[in-house]
Amino acid sequence: MQLSVTNTITAHEKDELLSGLRSHNRQFINFAHVSGDVAVYARDEDGVMIGGLIGNRKGEWLNIDYLWVSSDARGTGLGSQIMQAAEEEAKRMGCLHALVDTFSFQARPFYEKQGYRLQMTLDDFPMKGMQRHYLSKAF
C-alpha cells in the first residue's frame, strides 16, 4: 500500500474517489431518484445577475449551497423571493425539508425570518471568534 498526501486534487482522482464512495452509498440509497440541482437567478433589465441561489436535492432535503444578493438589491425582498422560488421547486421535486449553513457575519437573521431554525453552531469556524450556523426548515 502507498499513502500519498497532496494539496493538489486532480479531476481524475476526485472522480475516482467519488466513484468508490457512491458505489458504497448505493447499497443504502438510490440517488438516481432522490437527487438533482436547484438554481434560481435574478437579473436586472440589462441581464446582469443581481442575486441567486444554488442548491441540490439530497433525498427529501433541499441543501442550499449558495445564496447571494447584490448590495444594491438587499432590503428589497429579492432574497425572500429567491428563497421562496427555490423552496417551491424543492417541494415539487419531493423535498420535505431544507438545510442551509451560514457564517456569523452573514445571514442567520435572514434565514430565521424565512422560517429556518437553528440546529447547531460550530464555534471558532472558520477561525477564532466566528461561528458557522446550521439551520433547517420543514415544508
KEPA-112097 format. One record per residue: residue number from 0; residue in three letters; y, x, z of N, C-alpha, C, CB in turn. Coordinates in nm, 3 decimals. Last residue first. Glycine has a CB too. Layout:
REM residues N
(NUM,'ALA',(Y,X,Z),(Y,X,Z),(Y,X,Z),(Y,X,Z)) ...
This chain:
REM residues 139
(138,'PHE',(2.185,-4.102,0.540),(2.243,-4.200,0.448),(2.199,-4.340,0.487),(2.202,-4.171,0.303)) (137,'ALA',(2.277,-3.878,0.794),(2.175,-3.969,0.743),(2.245,-4.071,0.654),(2.097,-4.039,0.860)) (136,'LYS',(2.386,-3.544,0.792),(2.424,-3.685,0.784),(2.304,-3.763,0.732),(2.550,-3.706,0.693)) (135,'SER',(2.466,-3.237,0.964),(2.383,-3.324,0.881),(2.433,-3.467,0.888),(2.237,-3.316,0.925)) (134,'LEU',(2.571,-2.895,0.989),(2.594,-3.037,1.012),(2.503,-3.118,0.920),(2.743,-3.074,0.989)) (133,'TYR',(2.617,-2.588,1.138),(2.526,-2.665,1.053),(2.542,-2.812,1.090),(2.377,-2.619,1.070)) (132,'HIS',(2.852,-2.325,1.147),(2.813,-2.458,1.193),(2.723,-2.524,1.090),(2.938,-2.545,1.221)) (131,'ARG',(2.906,-2.010,1.259),(2.856,-2.083,1.143),(2.799,-2.213,1.198),(2.747,-2.000,1.062)) (130,'GLN',(3.196,-1.845,1.394),(3.074,-1.924,1.407),(3.036,-1.982,1.271),(3.093,-2.037,1.511)) (129,'MET',(3.348,-1.539,1.520),(3.337,-1.651,1.425),(3.206,-1.726,1.451),(3.343,-1.601,1.277)) (128,'GLY',(3.328,-1.329,1.696),(3.441,-1.420,1.711),(3.440,-1.538,1.616),(3.565,-1.345,1.693)) (127,'LYS',(3.169,-1.102,1.476),(3.210,-1.134,1.613),(3.334,-1.224,1.613),(3.239,-1.005,1.692)) (126,'MET',(3.056,-1.259,1.172),(3.099,-1.144,1.251),(3.151,-1.194,1.386),(3.210,-1.061,1.176)) (125,'PRO',(2.974,-1.494,1.056),(2.913,-1.371,1.008),(2.959,-1.245,1.081),(2.943,-1.356,0.863)) (124,'PHE',(2.876,-1.523,1.388),(2.826,-1.518,1.250),(2.934,-1.565,1.156),(2.698,-1.604,1.233)) (123,'ASP',(2.913,-1.570,1.660),(2.931,-1.435,1.607),(2.868,-1.418,1.469),(2.872,-1.334,1.703)) (122,'ASP',(2.680,-1.842,1.695),(2.797,-1.766,1.738),(2.794,-1.627,1.676),(2.802,-1.757,1.892)) (121,'LEU',(2.582,-2.113,1.519),(2.547,-1.972,1.540),(2.675,-1.898,1.577),(2.479,-1.909,1.413)) (120,'THR',(2.515,-2.442,1.606),(2.618,-2.342,1.582),(2.561,-2.204,1.611),(2.742,-2.370,1.669)) (119,'MET',(2.385,-2.756,1.493),(2.365,-2.623,1.550),(2.486,-2.535,1.516),(2.234,-2.559,1.498)) (118,'GLN',(2.470,-3.009,1.423),(2.331,-2.990,1.468),(2.312,-2.858,1.540),(2.237,-2.998,1.349)) (117,'LEU',(2.731,-3.239,1.401),(2.694,-3.101,1.429),(2.551,-3.095,1.483),(2.793,-3.038,1.530)) (116,'ARG',(2.728,-3.482,1.147),(2.719,-3.450,1.289),(2.670,-3.307,1.307),(2.625,-3.548,1.362)) (115,'TYR',(2.937,-3.649,0.910),(2.838,-3.545,0.941),(2.845,-3.513,1.090),(2.863,-3.418,0.857)) (114,'GLY',(3.136,-3.822,0.830),(3.019,-3.877,0.899),(2.911,-3.777,0.931),(2.961,-3.984,0.816)) (113,'GLN',(3.363,-3.712,0.737),(3.276,-3.774,0.636),(3.149,-3.831,0.698),(3.240,-3.671,0.528)) (112,'LYS',(3.467,-3.591,0.958),(3.534,-3.713,0.912),(3.451,-3.786,0.808),(3.672,-3.679,0.855)) (111,'GLU',(3.298,-3.368,0.956),(3.282,-3.467,1.063),(3.352,-3.597,1.026),(3.337,-3.412,1.197)) (110,'TYR',(3.407,-3.228,0.739),(3.271,-3.285,0.730),(3.247,-3.390,0.837),(3.167,-3.173,0.741)) (109,'PHE',(3.660,-3.162,0.851),(3.650,-3.241,0.729),(3.512,-3.307,0.719),(3.676,-3.153,0.606)) (108,'PRO',(3.593,-2.996,1.070),(3.655,-3.128,1.092),(3.648,-3.218,0.970),(3.801,-3.110,1.133)) (107,'ARG',(3.475,-2.768,0.920),(3.397,-2.853,1.011),(3.464,-2.989,1.036),(3.375,-2.782,1.143)) (106,'ALA',(3.569,-2.585,0.719),(3.591,-2.728,0.707),(3.511,-2.817,0.802),(3.561,-2.769,0.570)) (105,'GLN',(3.656,-2.269,0.823),(3.652,-2.355,0.705),(3.670,-2.502,0.741),(3.522,-2.335,0.631)) (104,'PHE',(3.626,-2.101,1.030),(3.758,-2.101,0.968),(3.765,-2.196,0.849),(3.796,-1.960,0.925)) (103,'SER',(3.357,-2.128,1.096),(3.457,-2.182,1.188),(3.597,-2.185,1.128),(3.459,-2.100,1.314)) (102,'PHE',(3.173,-2.222,0.797),(3.220,-2.126,0.896),(3.333,-2.186,0.980),(3.267,-1.995,0.828)) (101,'THR',(2.908,-2.453,0.739),(3.047,-2.411,0.720),(3.084,-2.313,0.829),(3.143,-2.534,0.721)) (100,'ASP',(2.650,-2.635,0.573),(2.694,-2.539,0.674),(2.833,-2.490,0.637),(2.594,-2.420,0.686)) (99,'VAL',(2.481,-2.948,0.543),(2.585,-2.856,0.499),(2.609,-2.755,0.611),(2.717,-2.932,0.462)) (98,'LEU',(2.265,-3.201,0.429),(2.284,-3.085,0.516),(2.392,-2.997,0.457),(2.151,-3.006,0.534)) (97,'ALA',(2.169,-3.545,0.428),(2.241,-3.432,0.368),(2.261,-3.325,0.475),(2.378,-3.477,0.309)) (96,'HIS',(1.910,-3.790,0.352),(1.994,-3.711,0.442),(2.070,-3.606,0.362),(1.908,-3.643,0.552)) (95,'LEU',(1.759,-3.905,0.161),(1.789,-3.988,0.278),(1.886,-3.920,0.374),(1.661,-4.023,0.351)) (94,'CYS',(1.732,-3.906,-0.194),(1.764,-3.837,-0.068),(1.799,-3.937,0.041),(1.881,-3.740,-0.089)) (93,'GLY',(1.687,-4.015,-0.444),(1.589,-4.039,-0.339),(1.616,-3.968,-0.208),(1.458,-4.000,-0.386)) (92,'MET',(1.879,-4.007,-0.634),(1.767,-3.916,-0.653),(1.660,-3.933,-0.545),(1.816,-3.772,-0.653)) (91,'ARG',(2.066,-4.173,-0.525),(1.999,-4.216,-0.647),(1.874,-4.133,-0.673),(2.095,-4.206,-0.767)) (90,'LYS',(2.152,-4.005,-0.321),(2.080,-4.128,-0.287),(2.002,-4.179,-0.407),(2.177,-4.237,-0.236)) (89,'ALA',(2.285,-3.815,-0.480),(2.170,-3.775,-0.398),(2.087,-3.897,-0.358),(2.217,-3.700,-0.272)) (88,'GLU',(2.493,-3.970,-0.582),(2.393,-3.913,-0.673),(2.267,-3.872,-0.597),(2.452,-3.791,-0.748)) (87,'GLU',(2.627,-4.022,-0.341),(2.574,-4.133,-0.421),(2.468,-4.084,-0.519),(2.688,-4.203,-0.497)) (86,'GLU',(2.701,-3.762,-0.268),(2.609,-3.838,-0.183),(2.549,-3.956,-0.259),(2.682,-3.889,-0.058)) (85,'ALA',(2.881,-3.700,-0.474),(2.758,-3.621,-0.457),(2.656,-3.696,-0.374),(2.789,-3.486,-0.392)) (84,'ALA',(3.082,-3.891,-0.427),(3.011,-3.889,-0.555),(2.880,-3.813,-0.544),(3.100,-3.828,-0.664)) (83,'GLN',(3.165,-3.814,-0.169),(3.108,-3.947,-0.191),(3.028,-3.951,-0.322),(3.219,-4.052,-0.194)) (82,'MET',(3.269,-3.556,-0.222),(3.155,-3.574,-0.130),(3.087,-3.708,-0.156),(3.201,-3.566,0.017)) (81,'ILE',(3.483,-3.624,-0.391),(3.376,-3.535,-0.438),(3.251,-3.554,-0.352),(3.421,-3.387,-0.435)) (80,'GLN',(3.638,-3.777,-0.217),(3.586,-3.836,-0.341),(3.469,-3.754,-0.395),(3.697,-3.847,-0.447)) (79,'SER',(3.703,-3.586,-0.023),(3.624,-3.704,0.015),(3.562,-3.770,-0.108),(3.710,-3.805,0.090)) (78,'GLY',(3.859,-3.414,-0.181),(3.737,-3.366,-0.117),(3.646,-3.481,-0.078),(3.771,-3.283,0.006)) (77,'LEU',(4.078,-3.582,-0.249),(3.985,-3.535,-0.352),(3.854,-3.487,-0.291),(4.049,-3.421,-0.432)) (76,'GLY',(4.268,-3.648,-0.070),(4.148,-3.730,-0.071),(4.046,-3.686,-0.173),(4.185,-3.873,-0.096)) (75,'THR',(4.474,-3.473,-0.051),(4.493,-3.585,-0.144),(4.375,-3.683,-0.142),(4.513,-3.533,-0.284)) (74,'GLY',(4.427,-3.246,0.093),(4.505,-3.352,0.158),(4.528,-3.473,0.070),(4.636,-3.298,0.202)) (73,'ARG',(4.439,-3.019,-0.180),(4.395,-3.051,-0.043),(4.487,-3.155,0.018),(4.391,-2.924,0.045)) (72,'ALA',(4.540,-2.940,-0.419),(4.477,-3.073,-0.414),(4.430,-3.111,-0.274),(4.360,-3.078,-0.509)) (71,'ASP',(4.634,-2.682,-0.383),(4.728,-2.785,-0.428),(4.671,-2.926,-0.414),(4.766,-2.761,-0.573)) (70,'SER',(4.402,-2.541,-0.318),(4.503,-2.561,-0.215),(4.603,-2.670,-0.255),(4.578,-2.430,-0.187)) (69,'SER',(4.106,-2.699,-0.447),(4.220,-2.608,-0.460),(4.325,-2.640,-0.354),(4.283,-2.617,-0.601)) (68,'VAL',(3.803,-2.722,-0.280),(3.916,-2.799,-0.331),(4.036,-2.704,-0.334),(3.945,-2.928,-0.243)) (67,'TRP',(3.453,-2.684,-0.275),(3.585,-2.620,-0.283),(3.684,-2.720,-0.339),(3.581,-2.491,-0.370)) (66,'LEU',(3.137,-2.627,-0.155),(3.239,-2.729,-0.175),(3.373,-2.657,-0.174),(3.233,-2.843,-0.065)) (65,'TYR',(2.796,-2.541,-0.189),(2.936,-2.503,-0.207),(3.023,-2.627,-0.222),(2.953,-2.410,-0.329)) (64,'ASP',(2.553,-2.659,-0.106),(2.570,-2.514,-0.105),(2.717,-2.474,-0.106),(2.500,-2.453,-0.224)) (63,'ILE',(2.399,-2.911,0.053),(2.528,-2.878,-0.006),(2.550,-2.728,0.008),(2.645,-2.959,0.061)) (62,'ASN',(2.109,-3.065,-0.005),(2.158,-2.943,0.056),(2.287,-2.904,-0.016),(2.050,-2.828,0.048)) (61,'LEU',(1.978,-3.369,0.058),(2.078,-3.304,-0.026),(2.125,-3.183,0.052),(2.198,-3.401,-0.063)) (60,'TRP',(1.634,-3.443,0.118),(1.762,-3.390,0.165),(1.848,-3.341,0.050),(1.738,-3.278,0.264)) (59,'GLU',(1.374,-3.492,0.070),(1.460,-3.609,0.092),(1.599,-3.569,0.141),(1.395,-3.704,0.193)) (58,'GLY',(1.340,-3.207,-0.116),(1.268,-3.319,-0.057),(1.361,-3.439,-0.049),(1.213,-3.283,0.082)) (57,'LYS',(1.632,-3.099,-0.181),(1.512,-3.038,-0.124),(1.439,-3.149,-0.050),(1.547,-2.917,-0.028)) (56,'ARG',(1.871,-3.083,-0.429),(1.781,-3.169,-0.354),(1.662,-3.088,-0.308),(1.736,-3.290,-0.440)) (55,'ASN',(2.176,-2.901,-0.403),(2.045,-2.925,-0.459),(1.963,-3.013,-0.366),(1.972,-2.794,-0.487)) (54,'GLY',(2.518,-2.846,-0.512),(2.411,-2.860,-0.414),(2.279,-2.877,-0.483),(2.438,-2.976,-0.320)) (53,'ILE',(2.856,-2.802,-0.542),(2.726,-2.767,-0.599),(2.624,-2.775,-0.486),(2.728,-2.624,-0.665)) (52,'LEU',(3.168,-2.945,-0.610),(3.057,-2.932,-0.516),(2.933,-2.895,-0.596),(3.035,-3.063,-0.434)) (51,'GLY',(3.525,-2.900,-0.653),(3.389,-2.927,-0.694),(3.289,-2.902,-0.583),(3.354,-2.844,-0.812)) (50,'GLY',(3.851,-2.868,-0.803),(3.759,-2.889,-0.692),(3.620,-2.914,-0.744),(3.805,-3.006,-0.606)) (49,'ILE',(3.989,-2.819,-1.024),(4.068,-2.822,-0.902),(3.981,-2.850,-0.780),(4.178,-2.928,-0.913)) (48,'MET',(3.964,-2.668,-1.339),(3.892,-2.717,-1.222),(3.982,-2.708,-1.099),(3.762,-2.636,-1.200)) (47,'VAL',(4.157,-2.784,-1.607),(4.139,-2.678,-1.509),(4.069,-2.736,-1.386),(4.275,-2.613,-1.471)) (46,'GLY',(4.226,-2.975,-1.790),(4.088,-2.930,-1.788),(4.059,-2.817,-1.691),(4.049,-2.886,-1.923)) (45,'ASP',(4.473,-3.080,-1.768),(4.458,-2.969,-1.861),(4.316,-2.913,-1.866),(4.554,-2.859,-1.823)) (44,'GLU',(4.450,-3.268,-1.567),(4.471,-3.318,-1.703),(4.462,-3.208,-1.809),(4.606,-3.385,-1.713)) (43,'ASP',(4.191,-3.114,-1.359),(4.321,-3.176,-1.383),(4.335,-3.217,-1.530),(4.435,-3.078,-1.343)) (42,'ARG',(3.863,-3.198,-1.244),(3.952,-3.119,-1.329),(4.085,-3.192,-1.345),(3.887,-3.092,-1.469)) (41,'ALA',(3.585,-3.167,-1.038),(3.712,-3.237,-1.059),(3.803,-3.144,-1.138),(3.778,-3.279,-0.923)) (40,'TYR',(3.234,-3.204,-1.038),(3.350,-3.121,-1.070),(3.471,-3.210,-1.091),(3.324,-3.034,-1.196)) (39,'VAL',(2.932,-3.189,-0.875),(3.046,-3.276,-0.902),(3.165,-3.185,-0.926),(3.073,-3.378,-0.782)) (38,'ALA',(2.579,-3.158,-0.893),(2.712,-3.097,-0.902),(2.814,-3.206,-0.932),(2.715,-2.986,-1.011)) (37,'VAL',(2.253,-3.088,-0.801),(2.359,-3.189,-0.796),(2.493,-3.115,-0.804),(2.349,-3.278,-0.665)) (36,'ASP',(1.917,-3.018,-0.906),(2.054,-2.978,-0.876),(2.147,-3.099,-0.877),(2.103,-2.874,-0.977)) (35,'GLY',(1.602,-3.073,-0.745),(1.696,-3.091,-0.855),(1.836,-3.056,-0.811),(1.691,-3.235,-0.907)) (34,'SER',(1.291,-3.199,-0.616),(1.397,-3.100,-0.625),(1.486,-3.131,-0.745),(1.339,-2.957,-0.636)) (33,'VAL',(1.053,-3.341,-0.603),(1.148,-3.351,-0.491),(1.256,-3.243,-0.497),(1.073,-3.340,-0.360)) (32,'HIS',(0.866,-3.303,-0.796),(0.914,-3.440,-0.776),(1.021,-3.452,-0.667),(0.799,-3.530,-0.742)) (31,'ALA',(0.807,-3.035,-0.785),(0.845,-3.092,-0.915),(0.904,-3.231,-0.900),(0.724,-3.098,-1.009)) (30,'PHE',(0.710,-2.970,-0.537),(0.853,-2.956,-0.561),(0.899,-3.015,-0.694),(0.891,-2.811,-0.556)) (29,'ASN',(0.498,-3.087,-0.336),(0.507,-3.089,-0.481),(0.655,-3.088,-0.517),(0.433,-3.213,-0.543)) (28,'ILE',(0.393,-2.899,-0.058),(0.497,-2.985,-0.117),(0.493,-2.974,-0.268),(0.638,-2.946,-0.063)) (27,'PHE',(0.168,-2.746,0.006),(0.219,-2.842,0.102),(0.317,-2.942,0.042),(0.285,-2.769,0.215)) (26,'GLN',(0.111,-2.573,-0.192),(-0.003,-2.629,-0.118),(0.041,-2.744,-0.029),(-0.069,-2.520,-0.034)) (25,'ARG',(0.352,-2.471,-0.270),(0.297,-2.585,-0.346),(0.174,-2.646,-0.281),(0.262,-2.542,-0.487)) (24,'ASN',(0.393,-2.241,-0.120),(0.454,-2.366,-0.075),(0.398,-2.489,-0.146),(0.602,-2.361,-0.096)) (23,'HIS',(0.258,-2.044,-0.275),(0.213,-2.076,-0.139),(0.265,-2.214,-0.096),(0.261,-1.969,-0.039)) (22,'SER',(0.419,-2.052,-0.503),(0.275,-2.077,-0.513),(0.218,-2.115,-0.377),(0.202,-1.953,-0.569)) (21,'ARG',(0.663,-1.972,-0.399),(0.646,-2.109,-0.449),(0.500,-2.147,-0.462),(0.716,-2.125,-0.584)) (20,'LEU',(0.603,-1.703,-0.336),(0.645,-1.797,-0.232),(0.623,-1.941,-0.276),(0.792,-1.776,-0.195)) (19,'GLY',(0.545,-1.597,-0.591),(0.445,-1.596,-0.484),(0.476,-1.696,-0.375),(0.435,-1.458,-0.425)) (18,'SER',(0.793,-1.641,-0.715),(0.670,-1.698,-0.772),(0.560,-1.704,-0.667),(0.623,-1.614,-0.892)) (17,'LEU',(0.966,-1.487,-0.562),(0.977,-1.633,-0.558),(0.855,-1.701,-0.615),(1.101,-1.678,-0.633)) (16,'LEU',(0.876,-1.227,-0.638),(0.867,-1.272,-0.500),(0.871,-1.424,-0.491),(0.981,-1.211,-0.418)) (15,'GLU',(0.936,-1.235,-0.916),(0.800,-1.206,-0.870),(0.780,-1.256,-0.726),(0.771,-1.054,-0.878)) (14,'ASP',(1.213,-1.279,-0.917),(1.123,-1.378,-0.977),(0.980,-1.360,-0.928),(1.127,-1.368,-1.130)) (13,'LYS',(1.293,-1.037,-0.796),(1.324,-1.165,-0.732),(1.231,-1.274,-0.785),(1.471,-1.204,-0.756)) (12,'GLU',(1.204,-0.854,-0.986),(1.147,-0.852,-0.851),(1.175,-0.982,-0.777),(1.205,-0.734,-0.771)) (11,'HIS',(1.365,-0.931,-1.209),(1.219,-0.932,-1.217),(1.155,-0.937,-1.077),(1.169,-0.808,-1.292)) (10,'ALA',(1.624,-0.887,-1.117),(1.583,-1.023,-1.152),(1.431,-1.033,-1.156),(1.642,-1.065,-1.289)) (9,'THR',(1.637,-0.661,-0.837),(1.632,-0.689,-0.981),(1.589,-0.833,-1.003),(1.535,-0.592,-1.053)) (8,'ILE',(1.844,-0.563,-0.593),(1.741,-0.662,-0.621),(1.744,-0.692,-0.769),(1.761,-0.792,-0.535)) (7,'THR',(1.921,-0.290,-0.408),(1.934,-0.343,-0.543),(1.816,-0.436,-0.570),(1.940,-0.230,-0.648)) (6,'ASN',(1.867,-0.166,-0.182),(1.986,-0.250,-0.179),(2.013,-0.312,-0.314),(2.107,-0.171,-0.133)) (5,'THR',(1.529,-0.133,-0.058),(1.634,-0.112,-0.158),(1.753,-0.203,-0.131),(1.579,-0.138,-0.299)) (4,'VAL',(1.221,0.003,0.028),(1.342,-0.060,0.079),(1.453,-0.029,-0.020),(1.377,-0.009,0.224)) (3,'SER',(0.872,-0.037,-0.012),(0.998,0.017,-0.061),(1.113,-0.065,-0.004),(1.002,0.018,-0.216)) (2,'LEU',(0.544,0.060,0.054),(0.657,-0.019,0.103),(0.785,0.045,0.049),(0.659,-0.026,0.260)) (1,'GLN',(0.225,0.043,-0.075),(0.352,0.115,-0.081),(0.462,0.020,-0.038),(0.380,0.172,-0.224)) (0,'MET',(-0.118,0.085,0.000),(0.000,0.000,0.000),(0.124,0.089,0.000),(0.000,-0.096,0.123)) 
